[in-house]
Amino acid sequence: MATDVDGTLLNPQEHVSPRTARVVREVSDEVPFVMVTGRPPRWIPRVANELGVAGVTICSNGAVVYDAHSDTVLRSTDIDASRLLEVTERLREVLPGCSFAVERATGGAFDRVDEQFLAMTEFHRMWPNPDMRVVPPRELFDTGAMKLMVLHERLTSGEMATAANGVVGSELRVTYSTNEGLIELSASGVDKATGLADIAARLGIDRADVIAFGDMPNDVAMLEWAGHGVAMRNAHLDVTEAADEITAPNSADGVAQVLERWW
């Protein structure tokens, strides 16, 4: 079983409901359970604690494999520094007024936190976050990153993704998990489907036996890859069109409702 986190596993208050936690624990006693999220590793331990299940998690839209039990980053696929510099120049041309931030993988969720989430001043102004460290642009791209984030205060994420795909889509994977003017870019060939396929292969599980849940465009590839893809009722249209089934919204324990049919 694989599931997205925000808008899917978590309720609108960004917590795991008691019902969902109970069902996931029951399921994880019998089959492997994997969270597949756009979140970085440092935002996983709280969710794992609420679930009562800590194991391998696919983070940053497939770029990172993180073991929440041992707090260890097992693998990271980065965009190299020279590519970051090149694509950000092109993105500035098609998305004038945009700002940038990068996510970098370290050894664990709490290892060198001030080196994990770096942003331009303008990005911090529009999306302040206590984990974020504001740095000069030259420092932002002085090394590789597992994820490039692009923010714009006057465009939707869908509009941004269309423009970005036109200039960098052949080199980087462009997606989004909110429609509030934020897009996320990963290395070429990296998405939730590739991350989940890697874990399934390591566990000897055929894709036909995988059920996956999601709600936003960054979940589409995963739902299409899985044997049974489930969209939340609150999902983006692209997700519902890719799914085999539509369940209740995350506000009504949609994940739990499906799992209770079998466990």
N, C-alpha and C positions, 0 to 999 in steps of 0.2 A: 504494500500500500504506500502511495506517495501523495503528499498534499502540499499545496501552497500554504502560506501562513496568513498574511494580512488579507482581509476580505474573504477568507475561506475557512481556515481552521480557527482563527480568532473571531470573536464577536465584534460588533461596532465599537465597543469600548476598549478593544485591543487586548482582551483577555480570553483565556480558555474557559469555557463554561464547564461546570461540574459534569454535565451530561456528556459533553464531548470528551472530556478527560477520562471519564470512566470507560467509555466505549473504546477509545484509542488504546488504553492500557490493556483491555481485554483482547483486542486485535493483536497488539504487539507481543502478547504471550504466545501467539500461534504463527504469525507471519512477520517478516521484516517490515518495519515502519520507518519511512524516510520523509523528513521535511525537505521540501525543495522550494527555495525562497530567493527573493531578490535581496533579502537582508544580509548584512555582513555577519561574520561569526560573533562579534561582540553583542549583537542583539538577539542571540539564540538562547543563552542560558536561562533567561527569565521565562521564556516560553517552555523550555524543557522542564523547568521546575514546576510550572503550573500543570503540565501534562502528567508529570511523574514518569516520563520516558525520556532518556537521554542516550542518543546514539549517533550514528553517522547522519550528517545533514549536508545537503547540497546548498551552498550559499552563493550570493552574488550572481544569480541567474545562471548557475552552472560553472562559474569560474573557480570556485573553491569547494573542496570537500573537507568538512570539519567534523571532528569527533567530539561531540558535546560531553561525553562521559569523561574523557581524559583531558578535555580542553586543549586539543591539538589540531592544528591545520595540517591535514594529510597531503593535500595537493593544491596548488594554485596555478592557474593559467593566466599570464599577464599580457597586457598590451605593452610593447616595449616603448621606451622613452622617445625615440626618434619618430615612431609612428604617432604617438600622442601629439607631439609638436606639429607634425604635418597635418593631421586631421583637424586639429582645433583651428588652424588657420582657415581651412576650407569651411568649417562650420560657422566661423565668424562672418564669412561672406554671405552665406545663405540664411543665417539666423542673427542678423545684426542686433546688438544689444544683449546677446546671451552671455552667461557667465559659467564658469567651470569649477568642478570639484573632482577629486579622485579618491578612490578607496584602494588601500594597499593591504596586502595580507602580511601578517607577522606570524610568530610561532603559535599563538593562541589568542583567545578572545580578549584577554586582559593584558597581553604582552605589548608594551610600548603603545598604549592607546593614542597618545598624541601624535603618533606616526601613521595612524590608520586612516584618518579622514581629514584630508587637507583641502582647503577651498580658497577661492578668490574672495576679496572683500565684498564684492557685489553679490556673490552667491550667498554669503553669510547674511547679508542685509535682507535678502528676500526669503531665506530659509534658515533662520538661526537654529543652531543645534548645539547642545552642550558638549557633544563628542567632537565637534569640528574645531580644527586649528586653522586660522587664517594665515596664509603665507603669500609672499610675492609670486607672481606668475612664473618666474624663472625657477623657483623651488618646486612649484606644483608639478612640473614636467621634467625634473632632473633625474627621475628613475621611472621604471615601469609601474603599472598599476593594474589591479584586477578588474577595475571598473572605472570608466569615465562617465561623469554625470554632467548634464547640460541643463541649465535652467533659463527660462524666459518668462517675464512677467506679463507679456501681452499675447502669448500664443498658447494653444492647447498642446498637450503632449502628442496627440494624433497629428496635428499640423507640423509640429517639429520633427516627428519621426519621418513623415513623408519627405520633408526637405532634406533631412540628414541622410536618408537612404539614397537620395539622388546623387550625393557627392562622396559618401564614404561606405555605402552599403555593400560594395564589393570587397571591402577590406576589413570592416568591423561589423559585429552583430548589433543592430539597433533595435531597442524595444522600450517598453514603458509599463509601469505598474500603477500609475496614477495618471489622470488626464489633466492635472493641474500645472502644466507647463514644465514638466521634468521628463527627460529621456535618459536612458542608461545604455552605455555602449560597452561591449565586451570584445575580446579577441575573436577573430574570424573562426566560425565553426563552433563557437561556445554558446550554448543555451541550456535551458532546463532539461530538454530532451537528451542532449548528449551527456549531461551529467548523470541523469537517471539511468541511461543505457549503460554507462560505465559501471555504476553500482550494481545494477541487475546482473550484468555479465560476471562480475566478481562473486556474486552470490549464487550464480547458476540458475537464475530465474529468467524464464522466457518472457518477452514483452507481452505476449498474449495473456499472461497470468498477472499482469500489473493493472491495478486500478489507480487512477490519478484524479485529483480534484484541483480546480483552479477558478480564477475569476477575472484575470486581466490579460492583455495581449502577451505579456511575457510568459504566460502559461500555455499558449496555444500549441507550440511545438510539443510540449510534454503531453498534452491531452491527445494530440494526433498520434504520438508515438505509442502511448499506452494501449493495452488491449481493451480497456474500458475507460474512456475519459468522461469525467463528470463536471459540469459547469454549475456554479452556484446561481440561484435565481437572480442575485444581484450582479451577475457577471456582465462584462462588456459584450457587445453583440458578436464580435469576432470569436469570442470564447464559446458562446452558446452555439454558434454555427459549427464549431470544430468538435463539439462534444457529442458523445453517444447518449447522454442523459442529462437532464437538468433537475437538480435537487432544490430543496428549500434554500432560502438565503442564509447567510452566515448569522443573521440575527435570530434564526430559528433552528440552529444546530443542523444545518443541511448535511454536513459531513457525517454526523452521528446518525441521522435518519437513514442514509444509505447503508452504512455499516451494520446497523441493527437488523437489517434484512438477513444478514448472513451470520452474524455473531451474537 
